[in-house]
Amino acid sequence: MFSFSSQGSFSRTETFLKRMLKGDMFVALEAYAREGVAALASATPVDSGVTAASWNYEIQRTGSSYTIVWTNSHVIDGRPIVIMLQYGHGTGTGGYVQGRDFINPAIRPVFDRIADKVWKAVTSA
């Protein structure tokens, strides 16, 4: 046989669970998504400025999971320019242009702020 008892109120727990159910914690994702776009745009190597200006985002919800997807729409001849800048690419004359990791350092602070906010929301309930 198993039994337990408790004293006090579960109101804080119930309030937290209701907020999680409504998705209140995820409202801030829009601001973080825009912040990510700004960070990526400012870190993107600039020649014409088109690639830096081509960042955008989508917030996707699948069941109880939310995802921010940052996109870059600058494509030339079917090749996404941001990928070529990040990872490098061959040239038409047989050379190679070394890539430069600018995406990860630019977006990491945004990820850190999201993680901090989620942690505070979970632990302050």
N, C-alpha and C positions, 0 to 999 in steps of 0.2 A: 504494500500500500504506500502511496505517495501523497503528501499534502504539503501545502505551504500557506503562509499567511503574511500579510504586509499591513503596514500602517501608513497613513499619510495619503497624499494625493498623487495621482498619475497625470495631473493636468498638464504639466510641462511636457511630458512624454507624448500625451495625446495631441497637444498643440503642434509639436514637432512633426509627428507622423501625418497630421492633416496638412501641414505646409508641404511636406515631401510629396504627398499624394496629389496636391493641387499643382505642384511643379513650381512653386514660388522661387525656389532656389535657382531655377534655370532662367529666370527673367533676365538676370545680369549677363547671360551669354551673349546677347545682342551687343552690349557695350564691349565685352571682351573680343568679340568678332571684329568690330570696327577698330579696336585698338590693335589687333593683329594685322589688319589691312594697312594701317598707318605705319606700323613697325616694319612690315615687309616692304612697303613702298619706299620708306626712307633708307632701307639697307640695300635695295636693289641697285646694282651697278648701272650708271646712267650714261647712255650714249645719246639717244634721241629723247629719252624719257618715256617712251611708249610702254615699255615693259613695266616700269615702276608704276605707271598710271593704270595698268591693266589688272591690278589685284582686286579681288572681290571675295565674298564669302557666302556660304550657305549654312544654315542651321538645320540639321536633319534630326528627326525624332523617330526612333524605332522602338515601339513598346515603351519601356521606361528608360531607354537610353537616349541621350542627346549627344550629337557630334557636331563640332564646328569643322567645316571643310573650307580651307582657303584655296582660292583658284586664281589662275592668271590666264587671261584670254589672248595674250599676244602670241600669235602663231604665224610663222612665215613658211610658205611652201610645205605645210603640214607638220612643221617642227615647232614644238613649244619652246620659245626663246628662253624662258626662265629655267627650264631643265638644262638647256645648253650652257647657260651661265653658271648654274650650280655644279654640274657634273663634267663640263668640258665638251668639246666637239672637234671633229675633224674639219679641215678646211678643204675647199675645192682644189687646192694645189698640192694636196698631200701632207700638209702640216697638221698640227694639233694645237688647239687653244686649251690650256689648262683651266679646269673649272675652279670656282671659288665658293666655299661654303659660307654663304651669307644668310641663308634661310634659317638654319638652326640657331645661330646666335641671336638673330633678330626676334624669333618667336619664343625662345626659351623664357624670357621674363614674363611674357603673357601667360604661358603655361604655369609658371610659378605662382602668379597672382590668382589664377583660377584655382589651383590646388590649395592655396592659403584660404581663399574665401570658402571653398567647400569644407575644408577642415574646421574652420571657425563655425560654420553653420551646423555641422554635425556635432561638434563638441559643446556648443553653447545652448543646445536644445534643453 
